[in-house]
């Protein structure tokens, strides 16, 4: 059984948990936090020198960092990876978009607003910058989702899981999703996928 090291309230750490739930597989969760210094402990750094979560650990001891790389590994051969080469490339494009154009704004602004230890970094300028960047990312998503049910192809893919994680937490970062009906409808579709679990869900021991 695979192990996922991560913070239970992190969107990046939620991605692999959500995918495993949708696939009906079992896994073990180990809480490791950036807040209490857990990611900087020698034992954890021995597994991943970058000292970040989430981290996937296989039964044979191999480890895999980076949330979207973990999605790609866990989703291999599943219904969440399109068989068509072009549609699969579109999925990857959205996953790159999530890390380069979405997460640096939407996730960061949420962190600045909900974590007390980041309060000194939540300057008016930084909040304004991340707000503008997040809204730009949402407009790009809305353009697609106002015309299609899913981000790549005609069914849910890893791209939807990757972008759902922090998009549905957008209001916690002060984003208003009312101007984006396509996104709001898409969020509802993801939440009704068989096996869906919310970010608060963790597996029982």
C-alpha positions, -999 to +999 in steps of 0.1 A: +000+000+000+014+034-010+020+061+016+014+098+010+032+123+032+014+156+033-005+184+050-042+176+053-053+212+045-030+216+015-045+216-020-014+201-035-015+173-010-052+169-016-047+161-053-033+126-049-057+118-021-086+127-043-073+107-072-068+076-051-103+080-036-118+083-072-099+052-082-111+032-051-076+024-040-062+023-005-033+043+009-017+054+041-016+091+050+013+105+071+008+141+083+040+162+076+037+199+079+057+228+067+043+249+096+058+228+125+091+221+107+082+185+099+094+189+063+128+200+075+134+170+097+164+148+088+142+117+083+120+135+059+148+152+040+164+118+035+133+108+015+131+141-005+160+166-003+137+194-015+118+191+017+083+196+003+050+178+004+032+159-010+055+129-013+046+095-025+064+064-011+060+030-026+062-003-008+097-009-022+109+024-007+110+045-039+097+080-034+082+105-058+078+142-051+057+169-069+019+166-068+013+165-106+040+139-110+023+118-084-010+122-102+007+110-134+021+079-117-011+070-098-033+077-128-013+057-153-037+034-173-068+047-155-099+064-170-084+098-159-057+096-186-070+101-221-060+074-246-059+099-275-024+114-278-037+150-285-062+149-257-036+136-234-013+164-244-041+189-237-044+173-202-007+179-196-010+214-209-036+222-183-015+205-156+015+228-166-009+257-165-020+248-130+016+249-117+028+280-136-003+302-140-028+291-113-011+277-082+014+305-078-014+330-074-045+311-061-027+288-037-002+314-025-029+340-018-049+315+002-018+306+022-011+343+029-047+347+042-052+316+063-018+309+078-009+332+107+028+327+103+027+342+068+009+374+080+040+395+076+042+385+040+006+393+032+014+429+021-012+449+002+010+447-029+015+409-027-023+404-021-031+426-051-006+408-073-019+373-065-055+384-068-049+397-103-029+366-113-056+343-099-084+361-117-065+359-150-061+321-145-098+318-137-107+337-169-086+312-189-104+283-173-138+300-177-132+303-215-128+265-217-154+255-191-181+278-206-180+256-237-171+222-223-178+201-193-141+191-187-107+207-193-094+181-217-116+158-238-151+148-229-146+133-195-127+141-163-090+138-164-059+144-142-062+180-153-095+184-136-082+169-104-051+191-105-071+223-110-100+214-088-078+213-057-071+250-053-099+264-074-126+251-050-106+267-022-105+300-040-130+318-017-106+311+012-081+332-006-106+360-012-116+351-047-152+356-059-162+328-082-196+343-090-184+358-122-174+323-135-205+302-140-186+277-161-161+271-133-188+269-107-207+242-127-175+223-133-168+223-096-201+207-090-194+180-116-161+171-100-178+169-066-203+144-079-177+120-095-181+085-080-157+081-051-153+118-045-140+128-011-136+164+003-103+179+013-110+172+050-112+134+043-083+112+054-082+074+052-089+054+084-060+034+097 
